[in-house]
Amino acid sequence: MKLYKALIGVCVAGGLSLPLQAAAAEAVMRLSLSDALERARQNNYTIKAARSRVDQADGRVVQSRQAFLPKVTFSETLTITNDPGAALVYKLQQKSLQNSDFEASKMTHPDVINDFNTSLQVMQPIYNADASTGRSMALTAKKAQELMALRTQETIGLQLRKLYYGLLLAKKNIEAVDQSITIMQGYSAEAAKGYSTGMLSKSDKLSTDVRLAELQEQKLLLQDEVNNAADMLKVMLQLDSGVTLVPTGELVADSSLPGEEASASLVNRSDIKAYEAFRQVASYQSEMIRESTLPRLNAFLQTSLHSNNIFSGGAGWALGMNMQWNIFDGMAAAGRTQEVKAQEHEAMYTYEAAKSNSLAELNRSSRSFKTAKTRIAVASKSLEEARTSFDYIGKKYKTGMAMTFELLMREQAFTYAKMRLNQAAYDYCVSKSEVDYYKGGS
């Protein structure tokens, strides 16, 4: 029996520990760049807001169908009256009029009458020029919003790449500083031995301690950069603040370089095409105002059922055409035309400015890309030379043939060279992403 209770206790304890283990596993997220981009496409609020604007535009497209589809209106009206004229008309409509109703006393002082009027009206547009143009405008506006939503996704993608590469850069720099701290701890121990035997002065011993403290302080600042970049990534990806992100990517420089197409036309980029669509929308607005001054023609069918008791009595129908022409509206159309023309000009200027700015941005990022590629080669060579020089001075320092300040200078140069190479790799990855973005990629 005791063994049975012990087995139950173990099972319960194991069951309770499973959620805790699962929570601990969920608290750490290994994240590749492609995973981050996919998560952003699904969860980022800015992207969702852009998609909502597309849905709004689609709603306006649905509304524009009123230019072709009929409007059907059903109404039910109850009237209770003893008005002589109304009572006579209602009885006539109810088809309940009798000869006795024409007696002078009854016509003058009729009984109270109930009238239930059940009405169904259908209005079918025949000619409505501005409504037809409005549908074209709504379709074009939806296309523009779709293009802007795509550009928003590309913009978020670029921002996310910069944060992701920034997180990798900070972690790489921490690795570089950790390596230097480990090395300097060794030399600090050597300096302590030299000071204890009288071979080094107290100033030399303190110099290594000061440099070690500087490296430790630098590591703290870099850890803040890691935390800041991780926090911003969590916001963009809608992750819980308690999640620890572990990036699995690398700052890798491949052999690619931007070609001459970097200076080519950018009219196929999504945001440029969106600005062109917005310019077309403004043109449609101007056309709609002009067409609103034309006559409108609608057909209608109306049926009415009048009864003393609901849904019984006399029925009638009417079929006809209605033409409406707003000949003069007090200069309202002229004012709207002037306003829309100015909006059309604004859209055109925005389109041209976007093209000019985009070309400049593309050329800038292309130059940065090429420069970063060259910097990587230079920084790699510089790092190798700094490592060789540091190792050489380190060996001499251990034998007492090099001064402490020489060792510290070489160590600083070595650490700086590692960070320069990391920075060049980061700039390469970022500028490559910018080239793709300004050319019209994600």
TORZALUM-266633 format. One record per residue (C-alpha): residue number from 0; x, y, z. Coordinates in Angstrom, 1 decimal. Example, Ala and Ser with C-alpha at 12.3 -4.5 7.8 and 13.67 -1.06 7.14 Angstrom:
! TORZALUM-266633
PT  pos      px      py      pz
PT    0    12.3    -4.5     7.8
PT    1    13.7    -1.1     7.1
! end
This chain:
! TORZALUM-266633
PT  pos      px      py      pz
PT    0     0.0     0.0     0.0
PT    1     2.9     2.4     0.8
PT    2     4.5     1.5    -2.5
PT    3     1.2     2.3    -4.3
PT    4     0.9     5.7    -2.6
PT    5     4.6     6.4    -3.5
PT    6     3.9     5.7    -7.1
PT    7     0.9     8.0    -7.1
PT    8     3.0    10.7    -5.6
PT    9     5.7    10.4    -8.2
PT   10     3.1    10.5   -11.0
PT   11     1.4    13.6    -9.6
PT   12     4.8    15.3    -9.1
PT   13     5.8    14.5   -12.6
PT   14     2.5    15.8   -14.0
PT   15     2.8    19.0   -12.1
PT   16     6.4    19.5   -13.3
PT   17     5.5    19.1   -17.0
PT   18     3.7    22.5   -17.4
PT   19     6.7    24.1   -15.6
PT   20     9.1    22.5   -18.0
PT   21     7.0    23.4   -20.9
PT   22     6.8    27.0   -19.7
PT   23    10.6    27.1   -19.3
PT   24    11.0    25.7   -22.8
PT   25     8.6    28.3   -24.2
PT   26    10.6    31.1   -22.5
PT   27    13.5    30.6   -24.9
PT   28    12.8    31.1   -28.6
PT   29    15.4    30.2   -31.2
PT   30    14.7    32.6   -34.1
PT   31    16.0    32.6   -37.6
PT   32    15.6    35.6   -39.9
PT   33    13.1    33.8   -42.2
PT   34    11.0    32.8   -39.1
PT   35    11.0    36.4   -37.9
PT   36     9.9    37.7   -41.2
PT   37     7.1    35.2   -41.5
PT   38     5.9    35.9   -37.9
PT   39     5.9    39.6   -38.6
PT   40     3.8    39.1   -41.8
PT   41     1.3    37.3   -39.6
PT   42     1.3    39.3   -36.3
PT   43     2.7    42.8   -36.8
PT   44     0.1    45.4   -36.0
PT   45     1.3    47.9   -38.7
PT   46     0.9    45.2   -41.4
PT   47    -2.5    44.3   -40.0
PT   48    -3.5    48.0   -40.1
PT   49    -2.4    48.2   -43.7
PT   50    -4.5    45.2   -44.6
PT   51    -7.5    46.8   -42.8
PT   52    -7.2    49.7   -45.1
PT   53    -7.4    47.3   -48.0
PT   54   -10.6    45.8   -46.5
PT   55   -12.0    49.3   -46.1
PT   56   -11.3    50.0   -49.8
PT   57   -13.0    46.7   -50.7
PT   58   -16.0    47.8   -48.8
PT   59   -16.2    51.0   -50.9
PT   60   -16.0    48.7   -54.0
PT   61   -19.0    46.8   -52.8
PT   62   -20.8    50.1   -52.2
PT   63   -20.1    51.2   -55.8
PT   64   -22.3    48.4   -57.1
PT   65   -25.3    50.7   -56.4
PT   66   -24.5    52.2   -59.8
PT   67   -25.9    49.1   -61.5
PT   68   -28.0    47.2   -59.0
PT   69   -31.6    48.1   -58.0
PT   70   -32.6    49.5   -54.7
PT   71   -35.6    47.7   -53.0
PT   72   -37.5    49.4   -50.2
PT   73   -40.2    47.8   -48.1
PT   74   -42.3    49.9   -45.8
PT   75   -45.4    49.5   -43.6
PT   76   -47.3    52.6   -42.4
PT   77   -50.3    52.7   -40.1
PT   78   -52.5    55.8   -40.2
PT   79   -55.5    56.5   -37.9
PT   80   -57.5    59.6   -38.9
PT   81   -61.0    61.1   -39.1
PT   82   -59.9    63.8   -41.7
PT   83   -62.7    64.0   -44.3
PT   84   -60.4    64.1   -47.3
PT   85   -58.0    61.4   -46.0
PT   86   -60.8    59.1   -45.0
PT   87   -62.4    59.2   -48.4
PT   88   -59.1    58.6   -50.2
PT   89   -58.1    55.7   -47.8
PT   90   -61.5    54.0   -48.4
PT   91   -61.0    54.5   -52.1
PT   92   -57.5    52.9   -51.9
PT   93   -58.8    50.1   -49.7
PT   94   -61.5    49.5   -52.3
PT   95   -64.1    49.7   -49.6
PT   96   -65.9    52.9   -50.8
PT   97   -69.7    52.7   -50.8
PT   98   -72.5    55.0   -52.0
PT   99   -73.5    55.8   -48.5
PT  100   -70.0    57.3   -47.9
PT  101   -71.0    60.1   -50.3
PT  102   -73.7    61.4   -48.0
PT  103   -73.0    64.9   -46.9
PT  104   -73.1    64.1   -43.2
PT  105   -70.7    61.1   -43.6
PT  106   -68.3    63.0   -45.8
PT  107   -68.2    66.0   -43.4
PT  108   -68.0    63.9   -40.2
PT  109   -66.5    60.5   -41.2
PT  110   -65.9    57.7   -38.8
PT  111   -62.3    57.1   -37.6
PT  112   -60.6    55.0   -40.2
PT  113   -57.5    52.7   -39.9
PT  114   -55.2    52.4   -42.9
PT  115   -52.4    49.9   -43.2
PT  116   -50.2    50.8   -46.1
PT  117   -47.9    48.0   -47.2
PT  118   -45.5    49.4   -49.9
PT  119   -42.7    47.8   -52.0
PT  120   -40.6    50.1   -54.2
PT  121   -37.9    49.1   -56.7
PT  122   -35.5    51.7   -58.2
PT  123   -33.4    50.6   -61.1
PT  124   -30.6    53.0   -62.3
PT  125   -30.7    53.5   -66.1
PT  126   -28.2    56.2   -66.6
PT  127   -25.9    57.5   -63.8
PT  128   -22.6    58.5   -65.2
PT  129   -20.8    59.7   -62.1
PT  130   -21.8    56.5   -60.2
PT  131   -20.2    54.4   -62.9
PT  132   -17.0    56.4   -62.7
PT  133   -17.2    56.1   -58.9
PT  134   -17.0    52.3   -59.2
PT  135   -13.8    52.6   -61.4
PT  136   -12.4    55.0   -58.8
PT  137   -13.2    52.5   -55.9
PT  138   -11.5    49.7   -57.8
PT  139    -8.4    51.8   -58.4
PT  140    -8.3    53.0   -54.8
PT  141    -8.4    49.4   -53.6
PT  142    -5.5    48.5   -55.9
PT  143    -3.5    51.4   -54.5
PT  144    -4.2    50.3   -50.9
PT  145    -3.1    46.7   -51.8
PT  146     0.1    48.1   -53.2
PT  147     0.7    50.2   -50.1
PT  148     0.0    47.2   -47.9
PT  149     2.6    45.3   -49.8
PT  150     5.1    48.2   -49.3
PT  151     4.2    48.3   -45.6
PT  152     5.1    44.7   -45.3
PT  153     8.4    45.4   -47.2
PT  154     9.1    48.3   -44.8
PT  155     8.5    46.2   -41.7
PT  156    10.7    43.6   -43.2
PT  157    13.6    46.0   -43.6
PT  158    13.2    47.4   -40.1
PT  159    13.1    43.8   -38.8
PT  160    16.3    42.9   -40.7
PT  161    18.1    45.9   -39.2
PT  162    17.0    44.9   -35.7
PT  163    17.9    41.3   -36.2
PT  164    21.3    42.2   -37.7
PT  165    21.8    44.7   -34.8
PT  166    21.1    41.9   -32.3
PT  167    23.7    39.7   -34.1
PT  168    26.2    42.5   -34.1
PT  169    25.9    43.2   -30.4
PT  170    26.3    39.5   -29.6
PT  171    29.3    39.2   -31.9
PT  172    30.9    42.2   -30.2
PT  173    30.2    40.7   -26.8
PT  174    32.0    37.5   -28.0
PT  175    34.9    39.7   -29.1
PT  176    35.0    41.5   -25.7
PT  177    34.7    38.3   -23.8
PT  178    37.7    36.9   -25.7
PT  179    39.7    40.0   -24.9
PT  180    38.6    39.9   -21.2
PT  181    39.9    36.3   -21.0
PT  182    43.2    37.2   -22.5
PT  183    43.6    40.3   -20.4
PT  184    42.8    38.3   -17.2
PT  185    45.8    36.1   -18.1
PT  186    48.0    39.1   -18.6
PT  187    46.7    40.7   -15.5
PT  188    47.7    37.6   -13.5
PT  189    51.2    37.9   -15.2
PT  190    51.4    41.5   -14.2
PT  191    50.4    40.6   -10.6
PT  192    53.3    38.1   -10.5
PT  193    55.7    40.6   -11.9
PT  194    54.6    43.2    -9.4
PT  195    55.0    40.7    -6.5
PT  196    58.5    39.9    -7.6
PT  197    59.4    43.5    -8.1
PT  198    59.8    43.2   -11.9
PT  199    56.8    45.5   -12.6
PT  200    55.8    48.7   -11.0
PT  201    52.5    49.3    -9.3
PT  202    51.5    51.6   -12.2
PT  203    51.9    48.7   -14.7
PT  204    49.9    46.4   -12.5
PT  205    47.1    49.0   -12.2
PT  206    47.1    49.6   -16.0
PT  207    46.1    46.1   -16.7
PT  208    43.4    46.3   -14.1
PT  209    42.1    49.5   -15.6
PT  210    42.0    48.0   -19.1
PT  211    40.2    44.9   -17.7
PT  212    37.6    47.2   -16.1
PT  213    37.1    49.1   -19.4
PT  214    36.4    45.8   -21.2
PT  215    33.9    44.7   -18.6
PT  216    32.2    48.1   -18.8
PT  217    32.1    47.8   -22.6
PT  218    30.5    44.4   -22.2
PT  219    27.7    45.9   -20.0
PT  220    26.9    48.5   -22.6
PT  221    26.8    45.9   -25.4
PT  222    24.5    43.8   -23.3
PT  223    22.1    46.8   -23.1
PT  224    22.3    46.9   -26.9
PT  225    21.3    43.2   -27.1
PT  226    18.4    43.7   -24.7
PT  227    17.2    46.8   -26.6
PT  228    17.3    45.1   -29.9
PT  229    15.5    42.0   -28.5
PT  230    12.8    44.2   -26.9
PT  231    12.1    45.9   -30.2
PT  232    12.0    42.6   -32.1
PT  233     9.4    41.3   -29.5
PT  234     7.3    44.4   -30.2
PT  235     7.4    43.9   -33.9
PT  236     6.7    40.2   -33.7
PT  237     4.0    40.5   -30.9
PT  238     6.0    38.3   -28.5
PT  239     5.6    38.2   -24.8
PT  240     8.2    40.4   -23.0
PT  241     9.4    37.4   -21.0
PT  242    10.5    35.4   -24.0
PT  243    14.3    35.2   -24.5
PT  244    15.3    35.5   -28.2
PT  245    18.2    33.5   -29.4
PT  246    19.0    34.5   -33.0
PT  247    20.3    31.6   -35.1
PT  248    21.5    33.6   -38.1
PT  249    25.0    35.0   -38.9
PT  250    26.4    38.2   -40.3
PT  251    27.5    36.6   -43.6
PT  252    28.9    38.5   -46.5
PT  253    28.5    36.7   -49.9
PT  254    30.0    37.5   -53.2
PT  255    27.1    39.5   -54.6
PT  256    27.3    43.1   -55.5
PT  257    24.6    45.5   -56.9
PT  258    24.6    45.6   -60.7
PT  259    24.1    48.5   -63.0
PT  260    20.3    48.0   -62.8
PT  261    20.5    49.9   -59.5
PT  262    20.0    53.1   -61.5
PT  263    17.2    51.7   -63.6
PT  264    13.6    52.9   -63.5
PT  265    11.7    52.2   -60.3
PT  266     8.2    52.5   -61.7
PT  267     7.5    48.8   -60.9
PT  268     8.1    49.3   -57.1
PT  269     4.9    48.8   -55.1
PT  270     4.8    52.2   -53.5
PT  271     5.6    54.0   -56.7
PT  272     2.8    52.1   -58.5
PT  273     0.5    53.0   -55.5
PT  274     1.2    56.7   -55.9
PT  275     0.4    56.4   -59.6
PT  276    -2.9    54.7   -58.7
PT  277    -3.7    57.5   -56.2
PT  278    -3.1    60.0   -59.0
PT  279    -5.6    58.1   -61.1
PT  280    -8.1    58.2   -58.3
PT  281    -7.8    62.0   -58.2
PT  282    -8.4    62.1   -61.9
PT  283   -11.6    59.9   -61.5
PT  284   -12.8    62.3   -58.8
PT  285   -12.5    65.2   -61.2
PT  286   -14.4    63.2   -63.8
PT  287   -17.1    62.3   -61.3
PT  288   -17.8    66.0   -60.5
PT  289   -18.2    66.8   -64.2
PT  290   -20.5    63.9   -64.7
PT  291   -22.6    64.8   -61.6
PT  292   -23.9    67.8   -63.6
PT  293   -25.5    65.5   -66.2
PT  294   -29.1    64.2   -66.0
PT  295   -29.8    61.0   -64.1
PT  296   -32.4    58.5   -65.3
PT  297   -34.0    55.9   -63.0
PT  298   -36.8    53.4   -63.6
PT  299   -39.1    52.6   -60.7
PT  300   -41.8    50.1   -59.8
PT  301   -44.1    50.7   -56.7
PT  302   -46.8    48.5   -55.3
PT  303   -49.1    49.5   -52.4
PT  304   -51.6    47.6   -50.4
PT  305   -54.1    49.6   -48.4
PT  306   -56.3    47.9   -45.8
PT  307   -58.3    48.5   -42.7
PT  308   -56.8    45.3   -41.3
PT  309   -53.1    44.6   -42.2
PT  310   -52.4    42.6   -45.4
PT  311   -56.0    42.7   -46.7
PT  312   -57.9    45.2   -48.8
PT  313   -57.1    47.0   -52.1
PT  314   -53.8    46.8   -54.0
PT  315   -52.3    49.0   -56.7
PT  316   -49.1    49.5   -58.6
PT  317   -47.2    52.1   -60.5
PT  318   -44.4    51.8   -63.1
PT  319   -42.5    54.7   -64.5
PT  320   -39.2    56.6   -65.2
PT  321   -37.7    59.5   -63.3
PT  322   -35.2    62.0   -64.8
PT  323   -33.4    64.4   -62.5
PT  324   -31.1    67.2   -63.7
PT  325   -29.3    69.5   -61.3
PT  326   -28.9    72.5   -63.6
PT  327   -27.3    74.9   -61.1
PT  328   -26.1    74.1   -57.6
PT  329   -24.8    77.5   -56.5
PT  330   -21.2    77.0   -57.7
PT  331   -20.7    73.9   -55.5
PT  332   -19.6    71.7   -58.5
PT  333   -17.2    74.4   -59.7
PT  334   -15.6    74.6   -56.2
PT  335   -15.3    70.9   -55.9
PT  336   -13.7    70.7   -59.4
PT  337   -11.1    73.3   -58.3
PT  338   -10.4    71.3   -55.1
PT  339   -10.1    68.0   -56.9
PT  340    -7.8    69.5   -59.6
PT  341    -5.5    70.7   -56.8
PT  342    -5.6    67.2   -55.3
PT  343    -4.7    65.7   -58.6
PT  344    -1.7    68.0   -58.9
PT  345    -0.7    67.1   -55.4
PT  346    -0.8    63.4   -56.2
PT  347     1.3    64.0   -59.3
PT  348     3.9    65.9   -57.4
PT  349     4.0    63.2   -54.7
PT  350     4.5    60.6   -57.4
PT  351     7.3    62.4   -59.0
PT  352     9.0    63.2   -55.7
PT  353     8.8    59.6   -54.7
PT  354    10.5    58.5   -57.9
PT  355    13.3    61.0   -57.4
PT  356    13.8    60.2   -53.7
PT  357    13.7    56.5   -54.4
PT  358    16.5    56.7   -57.0
PT  359    18.7    58.7   -54.6
PT  360    18.0    56.2   -51.8
PT  361    18.8    53.3   -54.1
PT  362    22.1    54.9   -55.3
PT  363    23.1    55.6   -51.7
PT  364    22.4    52.1   -50.4
PT  365    24.2    50.7   -53.5
PT  366    27.3    52.7   -52.7
PT  367    27.1    51.6   -49.1
PT  368    26.8    48.0   -50.2
PT  369    29.9    48.2   -52.3
PT  370    31.9    50.1   -49.7
PT  371    30.9    47.6   -47.0
PT  372    32.1    44.7   -49.2
PT  373    35.5    46.4   -49.5
PT  374    35.6    47.2   -45.8
PT  375    35.2    43.6   -44.9
PT  376    38.3    42.7   -46.9
PT  377    40.3    45.6   -45.3
PT  378    39.0    44.8   -41.8
PT  379    39.8    41.1   -42.2
PT  380    43.4    41.9   -43.1
PT  381    43.6    44.5   -40.3
PT  382    42.4    41.9   -37.8
PT  383    45.0    39.4   -38.9
PT  384    47.7    41.9   -38.6
PT  385    46.5    43.1   -35.2
PT  386    46.3    39.5   -33.9
PT  387    49.9    38.8   -35.1
PT  388    51.2    42.0   -33.5
PT  389    49.3    41.3   -30.3
PT  390    50.6    37.7   -30.1
PT  391    54.2    38.9   -30.7
PT  392    54.1    41.6   -28.0
PT  393    52.4    39.2   -25.7
PT  394    55.2    36.7   -25.9
PT  395    57.8    39.5   -25.4
PT  396    55.8    40.8   -22.4
PT  397    55.9    37.4   -20.7
PT  398    59.6    37.4   -21.0
PT  399    59.9    41.0   -19.7
PT  400    61.1    42.4   -23.1
PT  401    57.9    44.5   -23.7
PT  402    56.4    47.3   -21.7
PT  403    52.9    47.2   -20.3
PT  404    51.7    50.1   -22.4
PT  405    52.8    48.3   -25.5
PT  406    50.7    45.3   -24.6
PT  407    47.7    47.4   -23.8
PT  408    48.0    49.3   -27.1
PT  409    48.2    46.0   -29.1
PT  410    45.2    44.6   -27.2
PT  411    43.1    47.7   -27.8
PT  412    44.0    47.5   -31.5
PT  413    43.1    43.8   -31.6
PT  414    39.7    44.3   -29.9
PT  415    39.0    47.3   -32.1
PT  416    39.9    45.3   -35.3
PT  417    37.4    42.5   -34.3
PT  418    34.7    45.1   -33.8
PT  419    35.5    46.8   -37.1
PT  420    35.1    43.6   -38.9
PT  421    31.8    42.9   -37.1
PT  422    30.6    46.4   -38.0
PT  423    31.6    46.0   -41.6
PT  424    29.7    42.7   -41.9
PT  425    26.6    44.3   -40.3
PT  426    26.8    47.3   -42.7
PT  427    27.1    44.8   -45.6
PT  428    24.0    42.9   -44.5
PT  429    22.0    46.1   -43.8
PT  430    23.0    47.8   -47.0
PT  431    22.2    44.7   -49.1
PT  432    18.7    44.6   -47.5
PT  433    18.3    48.3   -48.3
PT  434    19.3    47.8   -51.9
PT  435    16.6    45.0   -52.2
PT  436    14.1    47.2   -50.4
PT  437    14.7    50.3   -52.6
PT  438    14.6    48.2   -55.7
PT  439    11.2    46.9   -54.6
PT  440    11.9    43.7   -52.6
PT  441    11.1    42.6   -49.1
! end
